[in-house]
Amino acid sequence: MQLPITLEYLVTDDSFINYCLHRNDQDRQLWQNYAATHPERQPLLRQAERMVLGMFLFGEQQEINEQKAKLRQLIQQPAVTPAVSIGQKFLRPYFRVAAAVVCILLGTYVAWIWNHNRTHQDFMVTTQRGELKKIVLPDSSVVWMNTATTLRYNNRRNVDLLDGEAYFEVLHDDDRPFTVTTNSGLLITDIGTSFNISSYKQQDEERVGVVCGLVSVSNDKYKADTVTAGQMITSRRNSSQLVLKTYALAQADWRSGTVMLSDVSFEELRQVLERTYTCTIVFDAPSLATCRITTTFKPVEDISHTLNALKLIYGITWKKSGDTIHIAGNACQ
Protein backbone atom coordinates (compact mmCIF):
# COMPACT_ATOMS: atom_id res chain seq x y z
CA MET A 1 0.00 0.00 0.00
CA GLN A 2 1.64 3.21 -1.20
CA LEU A 3 0.39 6.19 0.79
CA PRO A 4 1.84 9.66 1.44
CA ILE A 5 2.02 8.98 5.14
CA THR A 6 2.26 12.27 6.99
CA LEU A 7 0.49 13.53 10.08
CA GLU A 8 -1.52 15.98 7.98
CA TYR A 9 -2.58 13.23 5.60
CA LEU A 10 -3.66 10.82 8.31
CA VAL A 11 -5.85 13.22 10.31
CA THR A 12 -7.77 14.21 7.16
CA ASP A 13 -8.07 10.77 5.53
CA ASP A 14 -11.59 9.34 5.78
CA SER A 15 -10.36 5.76 5.92
CA PHE A 16 -7.94 6.50 8.77
CA ILE A 17 -10.61 8.47 10.65
CA ASN A 18 -12.99 5.51 10.32
CA TYR A 19 -10.26 3.27 11.71
CA CYS A 20 -9.71 5.55 14.73
CA LEU A 21 -13.43 5.81 15.47
CA HIS A 22 -14.08 2.05 14.93
CA ARG A 23 -16.70 2.83 12.29
CA ASN A 24 -16.21 -0.25 10.11
CA ASP A 25 -14.17 -3.45 10.08
CA GLN A 26 -12.77 -2.91 6.59
CA ASP A 27 -10.88 0.29 7.44
CA ARG A 28 -9.82 -1.10 10.83
CA GLN A 29 -8.32 -4.18 9.15
CA LEU A 30 -6.64 -2.02 6.51
CA TRP A 31 -4.78 0.16 9.01
CA GLN A 32 -4.05 -2.67 11.44
CA ASN A 33 -2.34 -4.52 8.59
CA TYR A 34 -0.46 -1.38 7.60
CA ALA A 35 0.74 -0.84 11.19
CA ALA A 36 1.86 -4.47 11.42
CA THR A 37 3.86 -4.30 8.19
CA HIS A 38 5.34 -0.84 8.91
CA PRO A 39 6.41 -0.93 12.58
CA GLU A 40 8.70 2.05 12.06
CA ARG A 41 5.63 4.25 11.42
CA GLN A 42 3.63 3.14 14.44
CA PRO A 43 4.62 6.20 16.54
CA LEU A 44 3.25 8.44 13.77
CA LEU A 45 0.05 6.39 13.50
CA ARG A 46 -0.41 6.53 17.26
CA GLN A 47 0.05 10.31 17.32
CA ALA A 48 -2.46 10.69 14.50
CA GLU A 49 -4.98 8.46 16.32
CA ARG A 50 -4.82 10.66 19.39
CA MET A 51 -5.31 13.79 17.30
CA VAL A 52 -8.33 12.36 15.48
CA LEU A 53 -9.99 11.23 18.72
CA GLY A 54 -9.21 14.54 20.36
CA MET A 55 -10.75 16.50 17.48
CA PHE A 56 -13.78 14.20 17.41
CA LEU A 57 -14.56 14.59 21.10
CA PHE A 58 -13.82 18.32 21.01
CA GLY A 59 -16.19 18.73 18.07
CA GLU A 60 -19.10 17.31 20.05
CA GLN A 61 -18.50 19.66 22.96
CA GLN A 62 -17.95 22.58 20.57
CA GLU A 63 -21.47 22.20 19.15
CA ILE A 64 -22.97 22.45 22.63
CA ASN A 65 -20.81 25.48 23.48
CA GLU A 66 -21.92 27.24 20.28
CA GLN A 67 -25.58 26.73 21.20
CA LYS A 68 -24.94 28.13 24.67
CA ALA A 69 -23.23 31.19 23.18
CA LYS A 70 -26.20 31.85 20.89
CA LEU A 71 -28.58 31.65 23.81
CA ARG A 72 -26.49 34.05 25.92
CA GLN A 73 -26.34 36.51 23.00
CA LEU A 74 -30.10 36.39 22.54
CA ILE A 75 -30.81 36.88 26.23
CA GLN A 76 -28.48 39.88 26.37
CA GLN A 77 -30.27 41.67 23.48
CA PRO A 78 -32.27 44.82 24.45
CA ALA A 79 -35.88 44.21 25.38
CA VAL A 80 -38.42 44.73 22.58
CA THR A 81 -40.21 48.11 22.83
CA PRO A 82 -43.98 47.63 23.03
CA ALA A 83 -46.08 48.86 20.08
CA VAL A 84 -48.54 51.68 20.56
CA SER A 85 -51.57 49.51 20.08
CA ILE A 86 -51.90 46.57 22.42
CA GLY A 87 -52.74 43.32 20.70
CA GLN A 88 -51.28 40.98 18.12
CA LYS A 89 -48.58 43.44 16.90
CA PHE A 90 -47.35 43.96 20.45
CA LEU A 91 -47.03 40.24 21.17
CA ARG A 92 -45.38 39.06 17.94
CA PRO A 93 -41.83 40.23 18.75
CA TYR A 94 -41.93 38.35 22.06
CA PHE A 95 -43.24 35.23 20.33
CA ARG A 96 -40.29 35.37 17.92
CA VAL A 97 -37.81 35.68 20.82
CA ALA A 98 -39.54 32.95 22.78
CA ALA A 99 -39.56 30.63 19.77
CA ALA A 100 -35.84 31.25 19.20
CA VAL A 101 -35.06 30.55 22.86
CA VAL A 102 -37.07 27.32 22.76
CA CYS A 103 -35.30 26.16 19.58
CA ILE A 104 -31.85 26.85 21.00
CA LEU A 105 -32.69 25.23 24.33
CA LEU A 106 -34.15 22.22 22.52
CA GLY A 107 -31.08 21.90 20.31
CA THR A 108 -28.76 22.16 23.29
CA TYR A 109 -30.82 19.63 25.24
CA VAL A 110 -30.81 17.13 22.35
CA ALA A 111 -27.05 17.53 21.95
CA TRP A 112 -26.53 17.06 25.67
CA ILE A 113 -28.77 13.98 25.76
CA TRP A 114 -26.92 12.47 22.78
CA ASN A 115 -23.56 13.15 24.34
CA HIS A 116 -24.73 11.96 27.77
CA ASN A 117 -26.02 8.68 26.36
CA ARG A 118 -22.83 8.23 24.37
CA THR A 119 -20.77 8.89 27.48
CA HIS A 120 -22.53 6.06 29.28
CA GLN A 121 -22.36 3.63 26.36
CA ASP A 122 -20.23 0.58 27.06
CA PHE A 123 -17.96 -1.02 24.46
CA MET A 124 -16.77 -4.64 24.66
CA VAL A 125 -13.50 -5.79 23.07
CA THR A 126 -12.19 -9.37 23.00
CA THR A 127 -9.05 -11.07 21.71
CA GLN A 128 -8.99 -14.72 20.73
CA ARG A 129 -6.36 -17.25 21.70
CA GLY A 130 -3.11 -16.41 19.94
CA GLU A 131 -4.27 -12.83 19.15
CA LEU A 132 -2.86 -9.52 20.41
CA LYS A 133 -4.66 -6.21 19.90
CA LYS A 134 -4.05 -2.52 20.49
CA ILE A 135 -6.96 -0.12 20.98
CA VAL A 136 -7.14 3.63 21.57
CA LEU A 137 -9.77 4.68 24.10
CA PRO A 138 -11.95 7.80 23.62
CA ASP A 139 -9.67 9.81 25.96
CA SER A 140 -6.66 8.81 23.78
CA SER A 141 -5.24 6.39 26.35
CA VAL A 142 -3.80 3.28 24.72
CA VAL A 143 -4.51 -0.31 25.74
CA TRP A 144 -2.63 -3.40 24.57
CA MET A 145 -4.67 -6.58 25.01
CA ASN A 146 -2.95 -9.93 25.44
CA THR A 147 -4.32 -13.16 24.03
CA ALA A 148 -7.73 -14.42 25.26
CA THR A 149 -8.62 -11.12 26.93
CA THR A 150 -11.97 -9.36 27.33
CA LEU A 151 -12.48 -5.81 28.55
CA ARG A 152 -15.28 -3.28 28.66
CA TYR A 153 -14.82 0.49 28.52
CA ASN A 154 -16.77 3.73 28.15
CA ASN A 155 -16.17 7.47 27.85
CA ARG A 156 -15.95 7.94 31.62
CA ARG A 157 -12.36 6.63 31.78
CA ASN A 158 -13.52 3.43 33.50
CA VAL A 159 -12.33 0.06 32.21
CA ASP A 160 -13.49 -3.37 33.39
CA LEU A 161 -10.91 -6.10 32.76
CA LEU A 162 -13.33 -9.00 32.65
CA ASP A 163 -10.71 -11.62 31.89
CA GLY A 164 -7.11 -11.69 30.70
CA GLU A 165 -4.12 -9.35 30.62
CA ALA A 166 -3.77 -5.78 29.39
CA TYR A 167 -1.12 -3.06 29.32
CA PHE A 168 -2.32 0.53 29.80
CA GLU A 169 -0.64 3.74 28.62
CA VAL A 170 -2.82 6.29 30.37
CA LEU A 171 -3.27 9.89 29.28
CA HIS A 172 -3.34 11.47 32.73
CA ASP A 173 -6.06 13.94 33.70
CA ASP A 174 -6.10 15.42 37.22
CA ASP A 175 -9.82 16.14 36.98
CA ARG A 176 -10.84 12.70 35.66
CA PRO A 177 -9.04 9.73 37.22
CA PHE A 178 -8.55 6.66 35.04
CA THR A 179 -9.60 3.40 36.73
CA VAL A 180 -9.46 -0.30 35.92
CA THR A 181 -11.54 -2.88 37.79
CA THR A 182 -10.67 -6.57 37.52
CA ASN A 183 -13.09 -9.48 37.58
CA SER A 184 -12.38 -10.05 41.29
CA GLY A 185 -13.10 -6.42 42.21
CA LEU A 186 -9.50 -5.21 42.41
CA LEU A 187 -9.46 -1.46 41.67
CA ILE A 188 -6.47 0.20 40.01
CA THR A 189 -6.42 4.01 39.84
CA ASP A 190 -3.96 5.87 37.63
CA ILE A 191 -1.87 8.65 39.11
CA GLY A 192 -0.03 9.25 35.82
CA THR A 193 1.52 6.04 34.53
CA SER A 194 1.85 2.97 32.34
CA PHE A 195 1.02 -0.34 33.98
CA ASN A 196 0.27 -3.99 33.24
CA ILE A 197 -2.57 -6.04 34.77
CA SER A 198 -2.75 -9.83 34.60
CA SER A 199 -6.14 -11.13 35.74
CA TYR A 200 -6.96 -14.36 33.96
CA LYS A 201 -9.81 -16.13 35.71
CA GLN A 202 -7.90 -19.41 35.50
CA GLN A 203 -5.03 -17.95 37.54
CA ASP A 204 -5.11 -18.01 41.32
CA GLU A 205 -3.15 -14.75 41.46
CA GLU A 206 -3.77 -11.29 40.01
CA ARG A 207 -0.80 -9.02 39.30
CA VAL A 208 -0.52 -5.26 38.77
CA GLY A 209 2.95 -4.23 37.57
CA VAL A 210 3.94 -0.59 37.16
CA VAL A 211 6.24 0.27 34.24
CA CYS A 212 6.41 4.01 34.88
CA GLY A 213 4.60 6.53 37.06
CA LEU A 214 2.38 5.72 40.00
CA VAL A 215 -0.84 3.78 40.70
CA SER A 216 -3.14 3.07 43.60
CA VAL A 217 -4.40 -0.51 44.04
CA SER A 218 -7.26 -1.40 46.38
CA ASN A 219 -9.99 -3.89 47.16
CA ASP A 220 -12.76 -4.01 49.75
CA LYS A 221 -10.27 -4.45 52.63
CA TYR A 222 -6.84 -3.13 51.69
CA LYS A 223 -5.27 -0.29 49.73
CA ALA A 224 -1.77 0.38 48.38
CA ASP A 225 -1.58 4.11 47.62
CA THR A 226 1.85 4.47 46.02
CA VAL A 227 2.88 1.60 43.78
CA THR A 228 5.74 2.97 41.65
CA ALA A 229 7.77 1.88 38.62
CA GLY A 230 9.47 -1.47 39.13
CA GLN A 231 6.95 -2.55 41.77
CA MET A 232 4.10 -5.03 41.58
CA ILE A 233 1.02 -5.78 43.66
CA THR A 234 -0.16 -9.38 43.79
CA SER A 235 -3.46 -10.59 45.19
CA ARG A 236 -4.71 -14.16 45.47
CA ARG A 237 -8.35 -14.77 44.67
CA ASN A 238 -8.96 -16.62 47.93
CA SER A 239 -7.52 -13.74 49.98
CA SER A 240 -7.94 -9.98 50.01
CA GLN A 241 -4.35 -9.33 51.07
CA LEU A 242 -2.22 -7.14 48.78
CA VAL A 243 1.46 -8.10 48.56
CA LEU A 244 4.11 -5.69 47.25
CA LYS A 245 6.88 -7.28 45.16
CA THR A 246 9.58 -6.31 42.70
CA TYR A 247 8.37 -6.11 39.08
CA ALA A 248 10.64 -7.09 36.20
CA LEU A 249 9.77 -4.60 33.45
CA ALA A 250 10.50 -7.26 30.83
CA GLN A 251 7.31 -9.01 31.94
CA ALA A 252 5.39 -6.41 29.95
CA ASP A 253 7.30 -7.27 26.75
CA TRP A 254 4.56 -9.63 25.59
CA ARG A 255 3.36 -6.66 23.49
CA SER A 256 6.40 -7.06 21.24
CA GLY A 257 6.18 -10.84 21.06
CA THR A 258 8.28 -11.95 24.03
CA VAL A 259 6.68 -13.82 26.92
CA MET A 260 8.55 -13.76 30.23
CA LEU A 261 7.37 -15.86 33.16
CA SER A 262 9.05 -15.28 36.50
CA ASP A 263 8.73 -17.89 39.27
CA VAL A 264 5.32 -19.19 38.20
CA SER A 265 3.86 -22.68 38.45
CA PHE A 266 3.89 -25.15 35.59
CA GLU A 267 0.10 -24.93 35.72
CA GLU A 268 0.31 -21.24 34.81
CA LEU A 269 2.84 -22.09 32.09
CA ARG A 270 0.35 -24.60 30.72
CA GLN A 271 -2.37 -21.92 30.56
CA VAL A 272 -0.02 -19.47 28.83
CA LEU A 273 1.03 -22.04 26.23
CA GLU A 274 -2.59 -22.99 25.52
CA ARG A 275 -3.61 -19.36 25.03
CA THR A 276 -0.58 -18.60 22.89
CA TYR A 277 -0.46 -21.63 20.62
CA THR A 278 -4.19 -22.57 20.63
CA CYS A 279 -3.51 -26.12 21.75
CA THR A 280 -4.42 -28.40 24.65
CA ILE A 281 -1.74 -29.46 27.12
CA VAL A 282 -2.08 -32.40 29.50
CA PHE A 283 0.27 -33.25 32.36
CA ASP A 284 0.75 -37.03 32.39
CA ALA A 285 2.41 -36.54 35.78
CA PRO A 286 -0.04 -34.40 37.84
CA SER A 287 2.76 -33.33 40.22
CA LEU A 288 4.19 -31.22 37.38
CA ALA A 289 1.47 -28.62 37.90
CA THR A 290 2.97 -27.34 41.16
CA CYS A 291 6.59 -27.09 39.98
CA ARG A 292 8.00 -23.57 39.66
CA ILE A 293 9.53 -22.14 36.50
CA THR A 294 11.18 -19.00 35.13
CA THR A 295 11.40 -18.87 31.36
CA THR A 296 11.22 -16.63 28.29
CA PHE A 297 9.99 -17.52 24.81
CA LYS A 298 8.70 -15.92 21.62
CA PRO A 299 5.17 -16.94 20.56
CA VAL A 300 6.09 -16.51 16.88
CA GLU A 301 8.19 -19.65 17.17
CA ASP A 302 6.70 -23.12 16.76
CA ILE A 303 5.69 -24.58 20.11
CA SER A 304 8.21 -27.39 19.60
CA HIS A 305 11.06 -24.88 20.09
CA THR A 306 9.64 -23.82 23.45
CA LEU A 307 8.98 -27.40 24.58
CA ASN A 308 12.45 -28.53 23.54
CA ALA A 309 13.99 -25.70 25.54
CA LEU A 310 11.94 -26.75 28.59
CA LYS A 311 13.04 -30.32 28.01
CA LEU A 312 16.69 -29.28 28.01
CA ILE A 313 16.44 -27.09 31.14
CA TYR A 314 13.83 -28.88 33.27
CA GLY A 315 14.12 -32.47 32.04
CA ILE A 316 10.54 -32.87 30.88
CA THR A 317 9.42 -35.03 27.98
CA TRP A 318 6.61 -34.28 25.56
CA LYS A 319 4.71 -35.77 22.65
CA LYS A 320 2.06 -34.33 20.38
CA SER A 321 -1.11 -36.05 19.25
CA GLY A 322 -3.21 -33.82 17.00
CA ASP A 323 -3.82 -30.56 18.89
CA THR A 324 -3.06 -32.17 22.26
CA ILE A 325 0.40 -32.16 23.82
CA HIS A 326 1.27 -34.57 26.64
CA ILE A 327 4.02 -33.50 29.07
CA ALA A 328 5.69 -35.87 31.53
CA GLY A 329 8.73 -35.84 33.79
CA ASN A 330 9.68 -34.41 37.18
CA ALA A 331 10.52 -30.75 36.75
CA CYS A 332 10.58 -30.17 40.53
CA GLN A 333 14.03 -31.77 40.89
C-alpha positions in Angstrom: 0.0 0.0 0.0 1.6 3.2 -1.2 0.4 6.2 0.8 1.8 9.7 1.4 2.0 9.0 5.1 2.3 12.3 7.0 0.5 13.5 10.1 -1.5 16.0 8.0 -2.6 13.2 5.6 -3.7 10.8 8.3 -5.8 13.2 10.3 -7.8 14.2 7.2 -8.1 10.8 5.5 -11.6 9.3 5.8 -10.4 5.8 5.9 -7.9 6.5 8.8 -10.6 8.5 10.7 -13.0 5.5 10.3 -10.3 3.3 11.7 -9.7 5.5 14.7 -13.4 5.8 15.5 -14.1 2.1 14.9 -16.7 2.8 12.3 -16.2 -0.3 10.1 -14.2 -3.4 10.1 -12.8 -2.9 6.6 -10.9 0.3 7.4 -9.8 -1.1 10.8 -8.3 -4.2 9.2 -6.6 -2.0 6.5 -4.8 0.2 9.0 -4.1 -2.7 11.4 -2.3 -4.5 8.6 -0.5 -1.4 7.6 0.7 -0.8 11.2 1.9 -4.5 11.4 3.9 -4.3 8.2 5.3 -0.8 8.9 6.4 -0.9 12.6 8.7 2.0 12.1 5.6 4.3 11.4 3.6 3.1 14.4 4.6 6.2 16.5 3.3 8.4 13.8 0.1 6.4 13.5 -0.4 6.5 17.3 0.0 10.3 17.3 -2.5 10.7 14.5 -5.0 8.5 16.3 -4.8 10.7 19.4 -5.3 13.8 17.3 -8.3 12.4 15.5 -10.0 11.2 18.7 -9.2 14.5 20.4 -10.7 16.5 17.5 -13.8 14.2 17.4 -14.6 14.6 21.1 -13.8 18.3 21.0 -16.2 18.7 18.1 -19.1 17.3 20.1 -18.5 19.7 23.0 -18.0 22.6 20.6 -21.5 22.2 19.2 -23.0 22.5 22.6 -20.8 25.5 23.5 -21.9 27.2 20.3 -25.6 26.7 21.2 -24.9 28.1 24.7 -23.2 31.2 23.2 -26.2 31.8 20.9 -28.6 31.6 23.8 -26.5 34.1 25.9 -26.3 36.5 23.0 -30.1 36.4 22.5 -30.8 36.9 26.2 -28.5 39.9 26.4 -30.3 41.7 23.5 -32.3 44.8 24.4 -35.9 44.2 25.4 -38.4 44.7 22.6 -40.2 48.1 22.8 -44.0 47.6 23.0 -46.1 48.9 20.1 -48.5 51.7 20.6 -51.6 49.5 20.1 -51.9 46.6 22.4 -52.7 43.3 20.7 -51.3 41.0 18.1 -48.6 43.4 16.9 -47.3 44.0 20.5 -47.0 40.2 21.2 -45.4 39.1 17.9 -41.8 40.2 18.8 -41.9 38.3 22.1 -43.2 35.2 20.3 -40.3 35.4 17.9 -37.8 35.7 20.8 -39.5 32.9 22.8 -39.6 30.6 19.8 -35.8 31.3 19.2 -35.1 30.5 22.9 -37.1 27.3 22.8 -35.3 26.2 19.6 -31.8 26.9 21.0 -32.7 25.2 24.3 -34.2 22.2 22.5 -31.1 21.9 20.3 -28.8 22.2 23.3 -30.8 19.6 25.2 -30.8 17.1 22.3 -27.0 17.5 21.9 -26.5 17.1 25.7 -28.8 14.0 25.8 -26.9 12.5 22.8 -23.6 13.1 24.3 -24.7 12.0 27.8 -26.0 8.7 26.4 -22.8 8.2 24.4 -20.8 8.9 27.5 -22.5 6.1 29.3 -22.4 3.6 26.4 -20.2 0.6 27.1 -18.0 -1.0 24.5 -16.8 -4.6 24.7 -13.5 -5.8 23.1 -12.2 -9.4 23.0 -9.1 -11.1 21.7 -9.0 -14.7 20.7 -6.4 -17.3 21.7 -3.1 -16.4 19.9 -4.3 -12.8 19.1 -2.9 -9.5 20.4 -4.7 -6.2 19.9 -4.0 -2.5 20.5 -7.0 -0.1 21.0 -7.1 3.6 21.6 -9.8 4.7 24.1 -11.9 7.8 23.6 -9.7 9.8 26.0 -6.7 8.8 23.8 -5.2 6.4 26.4 -3.8 3.3 24.7 -4.5 -0.3 25.7 -2.6 -3.4 24.6 -4.7 -6.6 25.0 -2.9 -9.9 25.4 -4.3 -13.2 24.0 -7.7 -14.4 25.3 -8.6 -11.1 26.9 -12.0 -9.4 27.3 -12.5 -5.8 28.5 -15.3 -3.3 28.7 -14.8 0.5 28.5 -16.8 3.7 28.2 -16.2 7.5 27.8 -16.0 7.9 31.6 -12.4 6.6 31.8 -13.5 3.4 33.5 -12.3 0.1 32.2 -13.5 -3.4 33.4 -10.9 -6.1 32.8 -13.3 -9.0 32.6 -10.7 -11.6 31.9 -7.1 -11.7 30.7 -4.1 -9.4 30.6 -3.8 -5.8 29.4 -1.1 -3.1 29.3 -2.3 0.5 29.8 -0.6 3.7 28.6 -2.8 6.3 30.4 -3.3 9.9 29.3 -3.3 11.5 32.7 -6.1 13.9 33.7 -6.1 15.4 37.2 -9.8 16.1 37.0 -10.8 12.7 35.7 -9.0 9.7 37.2 -8.6 6.7 35.0 -9.6 3.4 36.7 -9.5 -0.3 35.9 -11.5 -2.9 37.8 -10.7 -6.6 37.5 -13.1 -9.5 37.6 -12.4 -10.1 41.3 -13.1 -6.4 42.2 -9.5 -5.2 42.4 -9.5 -1.5 41.7 -6.5 0.2 40.0 -6.4 4.0 39.8 -4.0 5.9 37.6 -1.9 8.7 39.1 0.0 9.2 35.8 1.5 6.0 34.5 1.9 3.0 32.3 1.0 -0.3 34.0 0.3 -4.0 33.2 -2.6 -6.0 34.8 -2.7 -9.8 34.6 -6.1 -11.1 35.7 -7.0 -14.4 34.0 -9.8 -16.1 35.7 -7.9 -19.4 35.5 -5.0 -18.0 37.5 -5.1 -18.0 41.3 -3.2 -14.8 41.5 -3.8 -11.3 40.0 -0.8 -9.0 39.3 -0.5 -5.3 38.8 2.9 -4.2 37.6 3.9 -0.6 37.2 6.2 0.3 34.2 6.4 4.0 34.9 4.6 6.5 37.1 2.4 5.7 40.0 -0.8 3.8 40.7 -3.1 3.1 43.6 -4.4 -0.5 44.0 -7.3 -1.4 46.4 -10.0 -3.9 47.2 -12.8 -4.0 49.8 -10.3 -4.5 52.6 -6.8 -3.1 51.7 -5.3 -0.3 49.7 -1.8 0.4 48.4 -1.6 4.1 47.6 1.9 4.5 46.0 2.9 1.6 43.8 5.7 3.0 41.6 7.8 1.9 38.6 9.5 -1.5 39.1 7.0 -2.6 41.8 4.1 -5.0 41.6 1.0 -5.8 43.7 -0.2 -9.4 43.8 -3.5 -10.6 45.2 -4.7 -14.2 45.5 -8.3 -14.8 44.7 -9.0 -16.6 47.9 -7.5 -13.7 50.0 -7.9 -10.0 50.0 -4.3 -9.3 51.1 -2.2 -7.1 48.8 1.5 -8.1 48.6 4.1 -5.7 47.3 6.9 -7.3 45.2 9.6 -6.3 42.7 8.4 -6.1 39.1 10.6 -7.1 36.2 9.8 -4.6 33.4 10.5 -7.3 30.8 7.3 -9.0 31.9 5.4 -6.4 29.9 7.3 -7.3 26.8 4.6 -9.6 25.6 3.4 -6.7 23.5 6.4 -7.1 21.2 6.2 -10.8 21.1 8.3 -12.0 24.0 6.7 -13.8 26.9 8.5 -13.8 30.2 7.4 -15.9 33.2 9.1 -15.3 36.5 8.7 -17.9 39.3 5.3 -19.2 38.2 3.9 -22.7 38.4 3.9 -25.1 35.6 0.1 -24.9 35.7 0.3 -21.2 34.8 2.8 -22.1 32.1 0.4 -24.6 30.7 -2.4 -21.9 30.6 0.0 -19.5 28.8 1.0 -22.0 26.2 -2.6 -23.0 25.5 -3.6 -19.4 25.0 -0.6 -18.6 22.9 -0.5 -21.6 20.6 -4.2 -22.6 20.6 -3.5 -26.1 21.7 -4.4 -28.4 24.7 -1.7 -29.5 27.1 -2.1 -32.4 29.5 0.3 -33.3 32.4 0.8 -37.0 32.4 2.4 -36.5 35.8 0.0 -34.4 37.8 2.8 -33.3 40.2 4.2 -31.2 37.4 1.5 -28.6 37.9 3.0 -27.3 41.2 6.6 -27.1 40.0 8.0 -23.6 39.7 9.5 -22.1 36.5 11.2 -19.0 35.1 11.4 -18.9 31.4 11.2 -16.6 28.3 10.0 -17.5 24.8 8.7 -15.9 21.6 5.2 -16.9 20.6 6.1 -16.5 16.9 8.2 -19.6 17.2 6.7 -23.1 16.8 5.7 -24.6 20.1 8.2 -27.4 19.6 11.1 -24.9 20.1 9.6 -23.8 23.5 9.0 -27.4 24.6 12.5 -28.5 23.5 14.0 -25.7 25.5 11.9 -26.7 28.6 13.0 -30.3 28.0 16.7 -29.3 28.0 16.4 -27.1 31.1 13.8 -28.9 33.3 14.1 -32.5 32.0 10.5 -32.9 30.9 9.4 -35.0 28.0 6.6 -34.3 25.6 4.7 -35.8 22.7 2.1 -34.3 20.4 -1.1 -36.1 19.3 -3.2 -33.8 17.0 -3.8 -30.6 18.9 -3.1 -32.2 22.3 0.4 -32.2 23.8 1.3 -34.6 26.6 4.0 -33.5 29.1 5.7 -35.9 31.5 8.7 -35.8 33.8 9.7 -34.4 37.2 10.5 -30.7 36.8 10.6 -30.2 40.5 14.0 -31.8 40.9 
